[in-house]
Amino acid sequence: MTGAQDLLDIAYVDVIDVCQLKCPTCVRGIRLLENSSGKMPLDKFSAVLDKLKSEGYRRVGLFNWTEPFLNRTLEDYVAEVKSRELICWISTTLSLRHIDNLEDTLLKKPDVILVSMSGMDQQTYEINHVGGDLSYVMQNLREAAAIVRRHELPTSIVLRFIKFGYNASHEEQARLLAEELGVYFEVIEGIGNPANSDFRKYNDRYYLDKMAEAASQTSPEAIGQTCALMFDQIAIDCNGDLYTCCAMPTHPSLRIGSYLDLGADEILLRRWTHSFCKACTMPRREATASDKERLYRAVSSRLHSQTA
């Protein structure tokens, strides 16, 4: 059991392995991560949640590289999260013709539903959300907002506008829609250029090559810096496998191991010493006293297991 000072932020868990869209700025969208029929059994998900809670995680996001509402029993997974008094987040495009379990899922009271959009007309929307239908988004968003109001649910719906250079003029219209529906609104900067995306380079070979190039480099962690994605968050796929972080794809080269089979100390140490982290350009922070204590504990645990 972790101490109070070690309370962690969020675990991203993909309980399915599919997204219907083909966004050019997403490794799932361009199918570097292939869709499959994979789905985490509910009993395994429950075991994952128990372990997450014991390790101090406070929030569970039922998303990372997938569309949660393609899970036809999503409400059962939300219920498992909430039954453990954990905060439940869902991120979705809502770009589905009909979501049969939309109301059932909302009635389980997820805390936050993020709805990503990248345009207020179909022509603009589909530049990034390739294969999406804005009319479906609007219909489902209005219905979700109505369900929350009708049942006086505590769920916060957030309309998240992904801003690129070509769609900046749509920001105000999206903001007004959020005001009309009584939902929250935020803007995030889009990564890459949907019209000229180079995301296809981010295959498994790319990460292996980066690791080889960085082999002789000094890791930022070796000079007292740490990554919040490593220390405060965790990413798990529908097989229950753990990866370096939520910002990187679930490629074999970035796999840490089976989450349920690894202790918290070993997980941290494997992530902290992963070869790719030397090459990663994600922002670091100065290591806190808690960071250093956790690392010391992890190293001590590894040494003890090796000498036992």
C-alpha positions as a Markdown table, in Angstrom:
| # | Residue | x | y | z |
|---|---|---|---|---|
| 1 | Met | 0.0 | 0.0 | 0.0 |
| 2 | Thr | 1.4 | 3.4 | -0.9 |
| 3 | Gly | 1.7 | 6.3 | 1.6 |
| 4 | Ala | -0.5 | 9.4 | 1.4 |
| 5 | Gln | 2.4 | 11.3 | -0.2 |
| 6 | Asp | 2.4 | 8.9 | -3.1 |
| 7 | Leu | -1.2 | 9.3 | -4.2 |
| 8 | Leu | -1.1 | 9.2 | -8.0 |
| 9 | Asp | -3.1 | 10.9 | -10.6 |
| 10 | Ile | -4.6 | 8.9 | -13.5 |
| 11 | Ala | -4.5 | 5.4 | -15.0 |
| 12 | Tyr | -5.5 | 5.2 | -18.7 |
| 13 | Val | -7.0 | 1.8 | -19.4 |
| 14 | Asp | -8.1 | 0.7 | -22.9 |
| 15 | Val | -10.7 | -2.0 | -22.2 |
| 16 | Ile | -11.3 | -2.5 | -26.0 |
| 17 | Asp | -8.9 | -2.4 | -28.9 |
| 18 | Val | -10.7 | -0.4 | -31.7 |
| 19 | Cys | -11.5 | 3.1 | -33.0 |
| 20 | Gln | -13.8 | 3.7 | -35.9 |
| 21 | Leu | -12.1 | 6.9 | -37.1 |
| 22 | Lys | -9.0 | 7.3 | -39.2 |
| 23 | Cys | -7.5 | 10.5 | -37.8 |
| 24 | Pro | -4.2 | 11.3 | -39.6 |
| 25 | Thr | -2.7 | 12.7 | -36.3 |
| 26 | Cys | -3.2 | 9.5 | -34.4 |
| 27 | Val | -1.3 | 6.2 | -34.6 |
| 28 | Arg | -4.6 | 4.3 | -34.2 |
| 29 | Gly | -6.2 | 6.4 | -36.8 |
| 30 | Ile | -3.6 | 5.6 | -39.4 |
| 31 | Arg | -3.7 | 2.0 | -38.2 |
| 32 | Leu | -0.1 | 1.7 | -36.9 |
| 33 | Leu | -2.1 | 0.3 | -34.1 |
| 34 | Glu | -4.4 | -2.2 | -35.8 |
| 35 | Asn | -8.0 | -2.5 | -34.7 |
| 36 | Ser | -9.0 | -5.9 | -33.3 |
| 37 | Ser | -11.9 | -7.5 | -31.4 |
| 38 | Gly | -9.9 | -7.5 | -28.2 |
| 39 | Lys | -11.7 | -6.7 | -25.0 |
| 40 | Met | -10.6 | -6.9 | -21.4 |
| 41 | Pro | -12.9 | -9.3 | -19.4 |
| 42 | Leu | -14.8 | -7.5 | -16.7 |
| 43 | Asp | -13.2 | -9.7 | -14.0 |
| 44 | Lys | -9.7 | -8.9 | -15.2 |
| 45 | Phe | -10.7 | -5.2 | -15.3 |
| 46 | Ser | -11.9 | -5.5 | -11.7 |
| 47 | Ala | -8.5 | -7.0 | -10.6 |
| 48 | Val | -6.7 | -4.2 | -12.4 |
| 49 | Leu | -8.8 | -1.6 | -10.6 |
| 50 | Asp | -8.1 | -3.2 | -7.2 |
| 51 | Lys | -4.4 | -3.0 | -7.9 |
| 52 | Leu | -4.6 | 0.5 | -9.1 |
| 53 | Lys | -6.4 | 1.7 | -6.0 |
| 54 | Ser | -4.0 | -0.1 | -3.7 |
| 55 | Glu | -1.1 | 1.7 | -5.5 |
| 56 | Gly | -2.7 | 5.1 | -4.9 |
| 57 | Tyr | -4.3 | 6.0 | -8.3 |
| 58 | Arg | -7.3 | 8.3 | -7.9 |
| 59 | Arg | -8.6 | 8.6 | -11.5 |
| 60 | Val | -9.2 | 6.0 | -14.2 |
| 61 | Gly | -9.6 | 7.0 | -17.8 |
| 62 | Leu | -11.4 | 4.4 | -19.9 |
| 63 | Phe | -9.5 | 5.5 | -23.0 |
| 64 | Asn | -6.0 | 6.0 | -24.5 |
| 65 | Trp | -5.9 | 4.8 | -28.1 |
| 66 | Thr | -9.6 | 3.7 | -28.5 |
| 67 | Glu | -13.2 | 4.9 | -28.7 |
| 68 | Pro | -14.8 | 3.9 | -25.4 |
| 69 | Phe | -18.4 | 3.9 | -26.7 |
| 70 | Leu | -17.6 | 1.0 | -29.1 |
| 71 | Asn | -17.6 | -1.0 | -25.9 |
| 72 | Arg | -21.2 | -2.2 | -25.9 |
| 73 | Thr | -21.1 | -2.8 | -22.1 |
| 74 | Leu | -19.2 | 0.3 | -21.2 |
| 75 | Glu | -21.7 | 1.0 | -18.4 |
| 76 | Asp | -20.5 | -2.1 | -16.5 |
| 77 | Tyr | -16.9 | -0.9 | -16.6 |
| 78 | Val | -17.9 | 2.6 | -15.4 |
| 79 | Ala | -19.8 | 0.9 | -12.5 |
| 80 | Glu | -16.7 | -1.0 | -11.5 |
| 81 | Val | -14.7 | 2.2 | -11.3 |
| 82 | Lys | -17.3 | 4.1 | -9.3 |
| 83 | Ser | -17.9 | 1.2 | -6.9 |
| 84 | Arg | -14.3 | 1.6 | -5.8 |
| 85 | Glu | -14.8 | 5.4 | -5.2 |
| 86 | Leu | -12.4 | 6.2 | -8.0 |
| 87 | Ile | -12.9 | 9.1 | -10.4 |
| 88 | Cys | -13.9 | 7.9 | -13.8 |
| 89 | Trp | -13.1 | 9.8 | -17.1 |
| 90 | Ile | -14.2 | 9.0 | -20.6 |
| 91 | Ser | -12.9 | 10.6 | -23.8 |
| 92 | Thr | -14.9 | 10.2 | -26.9 |
| 93 | Thr | -15.6 | 11.6 | -30.4 |
| 94 | Leu | -19.3 | 10.7 | -30.1 |
| 95 | Ser | -19.1 | 10.2 | -33.9 |
| 96 | Leu | -21.3 | 7.1 | -34.0 |
| 97 | Arg | -24.7 | 6.8 | -35.7 |
| 98 | His | -26.3 | 5.6 | -32.5 |
| 99 | Ile | -25.0 | 4.8 | -29.0 |
| 100 | Asp | -27.3 | 2.3 | -27.6 |
| 101 | Asn | -25.8 | 2.4 | -24.1 |
| 102 | Leu | -25.3 | 6.2 | -23.9 |
| 103 | Glu | -27.9 | 6.7 | -21.2 |
| 104 | Asp | -27.1 | 3.5 | -19.3 |
| 105 | Thr | -23.4 | 4.6 | -19.2 |
| 106 | Leu | -24.3 | 8.1 | -18.0 |
| 107 | Leu | -26.5 | 6.8 | -15.3 |
| 108 | Lys | -23.5 | 5.0 | -13.8 |
| 109 | Lys | -22.2 | 8.6 | -13.1 |
| 110 | Pro | -18.8 | 8.9 | -14.8 |
| 111 | Asp | -17.2 | 12.1 | -13.5 |
| 112 | Val | -16.0 | 13.6 | -16.8 |
| 113 | Ile | -16.8 | 13.0 | -20.4 |
| 114 | Leu | -14.5 | 14.7 | -22.8 |
| 115 | Val | -15.9 | 15.2 | -26.3 |
| 116 | Ser | -13.2 | 16.0 | -28.9 |
| 117 | Met | -14.1 | 18.1 | -32.0 |
| 118 | Ser | -12.1 | 19.8 | -34.7 |
| 119 | Gly | -14.6 | 21.7 | -36.8 |
| 120 | Met | -18.1 | 23.1 | -36.8 |
| 121 | Asp | -19.0 | 22.0 | -40.4 |
| 122 | Gln | -18.5 | 18.6 | -41.9 |
| 123 | Gln | -15.9 | 19.7 | -44.4 |
| 124 | Thr | -13.6 | 21.1 | -41.7 |
| 125 | Tyr | -14.4 | 18.4 | -39.1 |
| 126 | Glu | -13.4 | 15.6 | -41.4 |
| 127 | Ile | -9.9 | 17.0 | -42.2 |
| 128 | Asn | -8.7 | 15.6 | -38.8 |
| 129 | His | -11.6 | 13.4 | -37.8 |
| 130 | Val | -11.4 | 11.3 | -41.0 |
| 131 | Gly | -14.4 | 9.0 | -41.3 |
| 132 | Gly | -16.4 | 11.0 | -38.7 |
| 133 | Asp | -19.8 | 12.5 | -39.2 |
| 134 | Leu | -20.4 | 15.8 | -37.4 |
| 135 | Ser | -24.2 | 15.3 | -37.5 |
| 136 | Tyr | -23.8 | 12.2 | -35.3 |
| 137 | Val | -21.6 | 14.2 | -32.9 |
| 138 | Met | -24.1 | 16.9 | -32.6 |
| 139 | Gln | -27.0 | 14.5 | -32.0 |
| 140 | Asn | -25.1 | 12.5 | -29.4 |
| 141 | Leu | -23.8 | 15.5 | -27.6 |
| 142 | Arg | -27.2 | 17.1 | -27.4 |
| 143 | Glu | -28.6 | 13.8 | -26.1 |
| 144 | Ala | -25.9 | 13.4 | -23.5 |
| 145 | Ala | -26.4 | 16.9 | -22.2 |
| 146 | Ala | -30.1 | 16.4 | -22.0 |
| 147 | Ile | -29.6 | 13.1 | -20.1 |
| 148 | Val | -27.4 | 14.8 | -17.6 |
| 149 | Arg | -29.9 | 17.6 | -17.1 |
| 150 | Arg | -32.9 | 15.3 | -16.9 |
| 151 | His | -31.4 | 13.0 | -14.2 |
| 152 | Glu | -29.5 | 15.8 | -12.5 |
| 153 | Leu | -26.3 | 13.8 | -12.8 |
| 154 | Pro | -22.9 | 15.0 | -11.4 |
| 155 | Thr | -21.2 | 14.2 | -14.7 |
| 156 | Ser | -19.3 | 17.0 | -16.3 |
| 157 | Ile | -19.4 | 17.1 | -20.1 |
| 158 | Val | -16.5 | 19.0 | -21.7 |
| 159 | Leu | -16.5 | 20.0 | -25.3 |
| 160 | Arg | -12.8 | 19.9 | -26.2 |
| 161 | Phe | -12.0 | 21.8 | -29.4 |
| 162 | Ile | -8.8 | 20.6 | -31.0 |
| 163 | Lys | -7.3 | 23.7 | -32.6 |
| 164 | Phe | -5.2 | 23.7 | -35.8 |
| 165 | Gly | -4.3 | 26.6 | -38.0 |
| 166 | Tyr | -7.1 | 25.8 | -40.5 |
| 167 | Asn | -9.9 | 25.6 | -38.0 |
| 168 | Ala | -9.1 | 28.5 | -35.6 |
| 169 | Ser | -12.1 | 30.5 | -36.9 |
| 170 | His | -14.5 | 27.8 | -35.6 |
| 171 | Glu | -13.4 | 28.2 | -32.0 |
| 172 | Glu | -16.0 | 30.8 | -31.1 |
| 173 | Gln | -18.8 | 28.9 | -32.7 |
| 174 | Ala | -17.8 | 25.8 | -30.7 |
| 175 | Arg | -17.7 | 27.9 | -27.5 |
| 176 | Leu | -21.2 | 29.2 | -28.2 |
| 177 | Leu | -22.5 | 25.6 | -28.7 |
| 178 | Ala | -21.0 | 24.6 | -25.3 |
| 179 | Glu | -22.8 | 27.6 | -23.7 |
| 180 | Glu | -26.0 | 26.6 | -25.4 |
| 181 | Leu | -25.9 | 23.1 | -24.1 |
| 182 | Gly | -24.6 | 24.0 | -20.7 |
| 183 | Val | -21.4 | 22.0 | -21.0 |
| 184 | Tyr | -17.8 | 23.0 | -20.3 |
| 185 | Phe | -15.5 | 24.2 | -23.0 |
| 186 | Glu | -11.8 | 24.0 | -23.5 |
| 187 | Val | -9.3 | 24.4 | -26.4 |
| 188 | Ile | -6.2 | 22.2 | -26.8 |
| 189 | Glu | -3.6 | 22.7 | -29.5 |
| 190 | Gly | -3.6 | 20.0 | -32.2 |
| 191 | Ile | -0.4 | 18.0 | -32.7 |
| 192 | Gly | 0.9 | 17.8 | -36.2 |
| 193 | Asn | -0.8 | 18.8 | -39.5 |
| 194 | Pro | -3.8 | 16.6 | -40.5 |
| 195 | Ala | -3.4 | 17.7 | -44.1 |
| 196 | Asn | 0.3 | 16.7 | -44.3 |
| 197 | Ser | 0.8 | 14.2 | -41.4 |
| 198 | Asp | 4.1 | 12.4 | -40.9 |
| 199 | Phe | 2.7 | 10.1 | -38.1 |
| 200 | Arg | 3.3 | 7.0 | -40.2 |
| 201 | Lys | 7.0 | 7.2 | -39.2 |
| 202 | Tyr | 6.0 | 6.4 | -35.6 |
| 203 | Asn | 6.1 | 2.6 | -36.0 |
| 204 | Asp | 7.8 | 0.2 | -33.8 |
| 205 | Arg | 11.0 | 0.4 | -35.8 |
| 206 | Tyr | 11.1 | 4.2 | -35.2 |
| 207 | Tyr | 11.2 | 3.7 | -31.4 |
| 208 | Leu | 13.8 | 0.9 | -31.6 |
| 209 | Asp | 16.1 | 3.2 | -33.7 |
| 210 | Lys | 15.7 | 6.0 | -31.3 |
| 211 | Met | 16.7 | 3.7 | -28.4 |
| 212 | Ala | 19.8 | 2.7 | -30.3 |
| 213 | Glu | 20.7 | 6.3 | -31.1 |
| 214 | Ala | 20.3 | 7.3 | -27.4 |
| 215 | Ala | 22.2 | 4.4 | -26.0 |
| 216 | Ser | 25.3 | 6.5 | -25.2 |
| 217 | Gln | 23.4 | 9.5 | -24.0 |
| 218 | Thr | 22.9 | 10.5 | -20.3 |
| 219 | Ser | 19.3 | 10.1 | -19.3 |
| 220 | Pro | 17.6 | 13.3 | -17.9 |
| 221 | Glu | 16.6 | 11.1 | -14.9 |
| 222 | Ala | 20.3 | 10.7 | -14.1 |
| 223 | Ile | 20.6 | 14.4 | -13.4 |
| 224 | Gly | 17.7 | 14.7 | -11.1 |
| 225 | Gln | 14.8 | 15.2 | -13.5 |
| 226 | Thr | 11.7 | 13.1 | -13.7 |
| 227 | Cys | 8.8 | 12.8 | -16.1 |
| 228 | Ala | 5.2 | 13.3 | -14.8 |
| 229 | Leu | 3.9 | 10.8 | -17.3 |
| 230 | Met | 6.2 | 8.2 | -15.7 |
| 231 | Phe | 5.7 | 9.1 | -12.0 |
| 232 | Asp | 2.0 | 10.2 | -11.9 |
| 233 | Gln | 0.3 | 8.3 | -14.7 |
| 234 | Ile | 0.1 | 4.8 | -16.1 |
| 235 | Ala | -1.1 | 3.3 | -19.4 |
| 236 | Ile | -2.6 | -0.2 | -19.8 |
| 237 | Asp | -4.0 | -1.9 | -22.9 |
| 238 | Cys | -7.0 | -4.3 | -23.2 |
| 239 | Asn | -4.7 | -7.3 | -22.6 |
| 240 | Gly | -3.7 | -5.8 | -19.3 |
| 241 | Asp | -0.2 | -5.0 | -20.6 |
| 242 | Leu | 1.6 | -1.9 | -19.3 |
| 243 | Tyr | 3.5 | 0.5 | -21.5 |
| 244 | Thr | 6.0 | 3.3 | -20.9 |
| 245 | Cys | 3.4 | 6.1 | -20.8 |
| 246 | Cys | 0.1 | 7.4 | -22.3 |
| 247 | Ala | 1.9 | 9.7 | -24.8 |
| 248 | Met | 3.5 | 6.8 | -26.7 |
| 249 | Pro | 1.9 | 4.0 | -28.8 |
| 250 | Thr | 1.4 | 0.5 | -27.4 |
| 251 | His | 4.2 | -0.9 | -29.6 |
| 252 | Pro | 6.1 | -4.0 | -28.5 |
| 253 | Ser | 9.3 | -2.0 | -28.0 |
| 254 | Leu | 7.5 | 0.1 | -25.4 |
| 255 | Arg | 5.9 | -2.7 | -23.5 |
| 256 | Ile | 6.8 | -2.9 | -19.8 |
| 257 | Gly | 5.1 | -6.1 | -18.9 |
| 258 | Ser | 1.8 | -7.5 | -17.5 |
| 259 | Tyr | 0.4 | -5.0 | -15.1 |
| 260 | Leu | -1.1 | -7.6 | -12.7 |
| 261 | Asp | 2.1 | -9.5 | -12.5 |
| 262 | Leu | 4.4 | -6.6 | -11.6 |
| 263 | Gly | 4.7 | -4.8 | -8.3 |
| 264 | Ala | 4.5 | -1.0 | -8.1 |
| 265 | Asp | 8.2 | -0.7 | -7.4 |
| 266 | Glu | 9.3 | -2.9 | -10.3 |
| 267 | Ile | 6.9 | -1.0 | -12.6 |
| 268 | Leu | 8.5 | 2.3 | -11.7 |
| 269 | Leu | 12.0 | 1.0 | -12.0 |
| 270 | Arg | 11.4 | -0.6 | -15.4 |
| 271 | Arg | 9.8 | 2.6 | -16.7 |
| 272 | Trp | 12.6 | 4.8 | -15.2 |
| 273 | Thr | 15.3 | 2.8 | -16.9 |
| 274 | His | 13.5 | 2.2 | -20.2 |
| 275 | Ser | 15.9 | 2.9 | -23.2 |
| 276 | Phe | 13.4 | 5.1 | -25.0 |
| 277 | Cys | 13.1 | 7.6 | -22.2 |
| 278 | Lys | 16.6 | 8.9 | -22.9 |
| 279 | Ala | 15.5 | 9.9 | -26.4 |
| 280 | Cys | 12.1 | 11.3 | -25.3 |
| 281 | Thr | 11.6 | 15.0 | -25.5 |
| 282 | Met | 8.6 | 15.3 | -23.2 |
| 283 | Pro | 9.0 | 18.0 | -20.5 |
| 284 | Arg | 10.6 | 17.0 | -17.2 |
| 285 | Arg | 10.4 | 18.4 | -13.8 |
| 286 | Glu | 12.9 | 18.5 | -11.0 |
| 287 | Ala | 12.6 | 15.4 | -8.9 |
| 288 | Thr | 10.6 | 15.9 | -5.7 |
| 289 | Ala | 11.4 | 14.3 | -2.3 |
| 290 | Ser | 8.6 | 11.9 | -3.0 |
| 291 | Asp | 10.0 | 11.0 | -6.4 |
| 292 | Lys | 13.4 | 10.2 | -4.9 |
| 293 | Glu | 11.8 | 8.2 | -2.1 |
| 294 | Arg | 9.9 | 6.1 | -4.5 |
| 295 | Leu | 12.9 | 5.5 | -6.7 |
| 296 | Tyr | 15.0 | 4.5 | -3.6 |
| 297 | Arg | 12.3 | 2.1 | -2.6 |
| 298 | Ala | 12.1 | 0.6 | -6.1 |
| 299 | Val | 15.9 | 0.1 | -6.3 |
| 300 | Ser | 16.0 | -1.4 | -2.8 |
| 301 | Ser | 13.2 | -3.8 | -3.7 |
| 302 | Arg | 15.0 | -4.9 | -6.9 |
| 303 | Leu | 18.2 | -5.5 | -5.0 |
| 304 | His | 16.5 | -7.4 | -2.2 |
| 305 | Ser | 14.7 | -9.7 | -4.7 |
| 306 | Gln | 18.0 | -10.4 | -6.5 |
| 307 | Thr | 19.8 | -11.3 | -3.3 |
| 308 | Ala | 16.9 | -13.2 | -1.6 |
